[in-house]
Amino acid sequence: MKGTVAAHPAMEDELPLVHTSRCERFSGIAASNSLEPNDCAVFGESLVYLFYGRPAYRPSGHAAPGEGLPLCPVCFVFKPRTVSRMIRRLYPCDSGAVATERFAPEITSADLAALALEPQIESARRAVSLLFDRNAQYFVGKAVVGKTFASGTLERRFYELLLRPGPVDYDDRKSAIEVQVDHAISLTDQLLFVVLPSEFLEAPAIRNVILNVWNCDPVRYPTFHGDSPSAYYAVVRDHVAARLRDATRI
């Protein structure tokens, strides 16, 4: 997989890296002005996980109505050529979903090591061009039709996974390019914007951190009593898409 992507000559423009967390963690993040690595059982390291160009998420366990604001998403969108300069690992899809066999039969946990791409942001740009043609197609997970890869190869099986129709037991993680970083990520002067519930901006201290410490735009969304937190991931995705379209990135 690594060689095929690296050999692809075309590269789409660099998209932002995106980290999605839960609101219950936001106060601690605001206090430290950073995203801190957490222990990862798959790789046995402390890592920060981001996705290339779009929010990606794990809504299981947060779908019950009325679970409240703490489990709602907050999304950090970084400026290109900031966090992307120091990458530990880069995968064409969610590595955790590979490790837990969510992409079988096309891709299994035995493929995890071979799926890794060169840990450089150019790998993400080339993978988008190779598999999706354009950034806008990648954002919605729509792989380009008509690619040919040798039968039985990892590339062919991954491409078949991208094109597989019908119900699945996972979200959009099969087509979300994953970026791993093994150090704390400062939020000061590195963010384009942060998407979060409107309630947070009622707190002067939070507004001050976002506007004057992080120096970025807050993009707010309303929450409604009784909704399930996972319902807001689509709202967050729409806000990110709108901002990226305005900046002609997708």
C-alpha positions in Angstrom: 0.0 0.0 0.0 2.8 2.4 1.0 4.6 2.0 -2.3 1.5 2.4 -4.5 0.5 5.6 -2.8 4.0 7.0 -2.7 4.4 6.4 -6.5 1.2 8.3 -7.4 2.4 11.5 -9.0 -0.7 13.7 -8.3 -1.3 15.4 -5.0 -4.4 17.4 -4.0 -4.0 20.5 -1.9 -3.3 19.9 1.8 -6.4 19.7 4.0 -6.5 20.6 7.7 -6.1 17.9 10.4 -9.1 17.4 12.6 -9.5 16.1 16.1 -12.9 15.4 17.6 -13.4 15.0 21.3 -16.3 15.1 23.8 -17.4 18.2 25.6 -16.7 16.6 29.0 -13.0 17.0 28.2 -13.2 20.5 26.9 -12.5 22.3 30.2 -9.3 20.4 30.7 -8.2 21.0 27.1 -8.9 24.7 27.5 -7.0 24.8 30.8 -3.9 23.2 29.3 -4.1 24.8 25.9 -3.2 21.5 24.4 -4.3 18.1 23.2 -2.4 15.5 25.3 -1.5 12.0 24.1 -3.5 9.1 25.6 -2.5 5.4 26.0 -3.3 3.4 22.9 -3.9 -0.3 23.4 -3.4 -1.1 19.7 0.1 0.4 19.4 1.2 0.4 23.0 2.1 4.1 23.0 0.6 7.4 24.1 -0.9 9.1 21.0 -3.1 11.9 19.8 -5.4 10.7 17.0 -6.5 13.1 14.2 -8.1 12.6 10.8 -7.2 14.2 7.6 -9.6 16.8 6.3 -12.8 15.8 8.1 -14.3 14.8 11.4 -14.5 11.1 12.1 -16.0 9.6 15.2 -17.1 6.6 17.2 -20.8 7.3 18.2 -21.4 3.9 19.9 -22.5 4.4 23.5 -23.6 8.0 22.9 -26.8 7.4 20.9 -29.3 7.3 23.7 -31.6 10.4 23.9 -31.1 12.7 26.8 -27.5 11.9 27.6 -26.7 15.6 27.8 -24.0 18.1 26.8 -20.9 16.4 28.3 -21.0 13.7 25.5 -21.6 16.1 22.6 -18.8 16.5 20.1 -16.2 19.4 20.1 -14.1 19.6 16.9 -10.6 21.2 16.6 -9.6 22.0 13.0 -5.9 22.8 12.6 -4.2 25.0 10.1 -2.4 23.1 7.3 1.4 22.8 7.7 1.3 23.0 11.5 0.6 19.7 13.2 1.1 17.9 9.9 4.9 18.5 10.1 5.4 15.9 12.8 3.5 12.7 12.2 4.1 9.4 14.0 1.9 7.2 11.8 -0.5 7.6 8.9 -3.2 5.2 7.8 -5.7 5.3 4.9 -8.5 4.3 7.3 -9.1 4.0 11.0 -6.5 1.7 12.5 -8.6 0.8 15.5 -11.4 -0.4 13.3 -8.9 -2.5 11.4 -7.6 -4.0 14.7 -11.1 -4.9 15.8 -12.0 -6.6 12.5 -14.7 -4.1 11.5 -13.5 -4.1 7.9 -13.5 -7.8 7.3 -13.6 -9.6 5.0 -11.8 -7.2 2.7 -9.3 -5.9 5.4 -8.4 -7.8 8.6 -6.2 -7.1 11.6 -3.4 -9.0 9.9 -3.2 -6.2 7.3 -2.6 -3.5 9.9 1.1 -3.1 9.5 1.0 -3.3 5.7 -1.7 -0.6 5.5 0.6 2.1 7.0 1.6 4.8 4.7 4.7 7.0 4.8 4.2 9.2 7.9 4.3 12.4 5.8 1.3 14.6 4.9 2.1 14.1 1.3 0.9 10.5 1.7 -2.5 11.7 2.6 -2.6 14.1 -0.3 -1.5 11.4 -2.8 -4.0 8.9 -1.3 -6.8 11.3 -1.8 -5.8 11.9 -5.4 -5.4 8.2 -6.1 -8.6 6.9 -4.5 -11.0 9.8 -4.5 -9.6 12.1 -7.3 -10.5 15.3 -5.5 -10.7 16.7 -1.9 -14.5 17.2 -2.2 -15.0 13.6 -3.0 -12.8 12.4 -0.2 -14.7 14.6 2.3 -17.9 12.6 1.6 -16.1 9.3 1.3 -16.9 8.7 -2.4 -14.1 6.7 -4.0 -13.6 7.2 -7.7 -14.9 4.3 -9.8 -12.8 2.4 -12.4 -9.5 2.1 -10.6 -7.6 -1.2 -11.4 -5.4 -2.9 -8.9 -4.0 -6.5 -9.2 -6.3 -9.2 -7.9 -5.8 -10.3 -4.3 -3.4 -7.4 -3.4 -4.0 -5.2 -0.4 -4.6 -2.3 -2.6 -7.4 -4.2 -4.5 -9.0 -5.4 -1.2 -8.9 -1.9 0.3 -10.4 -0.4 -2.8 -13.2 -3.0 -2.7 -13.9 -2.0 0.9 -14.2 1.6 -0.2 -16.7 0.7 -2.9 -18.7 -1.8 -0.8 -22.4 -0.9 -0.7 -25.0 -1.8 1.8 -25.4 -1.7 5.6 -22.3 -1.8 7.7 -21.5 -2.0 11.5 -19.2 1.0 11.4 -19.4 4.7 10.4 -17.3 6.6 7.8 -14.0 5.3 9.2 -13.2 3.1 6.3 -12.4 6.1 4.1 -11.1 8.6 6.8 -7.3 9.0 6.6 -5.9 8.7 10.2 -3.0 10.6 11.5 -1.2 9.8 14.7 1.0 12.2 16.7 3.1 11.1 19.7 3.4 14.4 21.5 1.2 17.1 23.0 -0.3 19.4 20.5 -0.4 23.1 21.4 -3.7 24.9 20.5 -2.1 28.4 20.5 -2.0 29.9 17.0 -2.4 26.5 15.3 -6.2 26.3 14.9 -8.3 27.5 12.1 -11.5 27.1 14.1 -13.2 25.0 16.8 -16.8 23.7 16.5 -18.6 23.4 19.8 -22.0 23.8 21.5 -23.2 27.4 21.9 -23.5 27.0 25.7 -19.7 27.0 26.1 -19.4 30.5 24.6 -21.6 31.8 27.4 -18.6 31.4 29.7 -16.3 34.5 29.4 -13.2 32.4 30.3 -13.9 30.0 27.4 -14.5 32.8 24.9 -11.3 34.4 26.0 -9.2 31.2 25.5 -10.7 30.6 22.0 -10.4 34.2 20.8 -7.3 35.5 22.6 -5.2 32.5 23.4 -5.9 30.1 20.6 -6.5 33.0 18.2 -9.2 31.1 16.2 -12.8 31.4 15.4 -15.5 29.6 17.5 -18.1 27.9 15.3 -21.2 27.3 17.5 -24.0 24.8 17.1 -27.2 24.7 19.2 -28.1 21.7 21.3 -31.6 20.6 22.3 -32.7 18.9 25.5 -33.5 15.2 24.9 -31.4 14.8 21.7 -28.7 12.1 21.7 -25.2 13.4 21.6 -24.3 11.4 18.5 -27.0 13.3 16.5 -24.6 16.4 16.6 -21.8 14.7 14.7 -23.6 15.3 11.4 -24.1 19.0 12.5 -20.3 19.3 13.2 -19.5 17.7 9.9 -21.7 20.2 8.0 -20.1 23.2 9.8 -16.6 21.9 8.9 -17.7 21.3 5.3 -19.1 24.8 5.0 -15.9 26.4 6.3 -13.7 24.3 4.0 -15.9 25.2 1.0 -15.7 28.9 1.9 -11.9 28.6 1.9 -12.0 26.6 -1.4 -10.3 23.6 0.2 -13.1 21.2 -0.9 
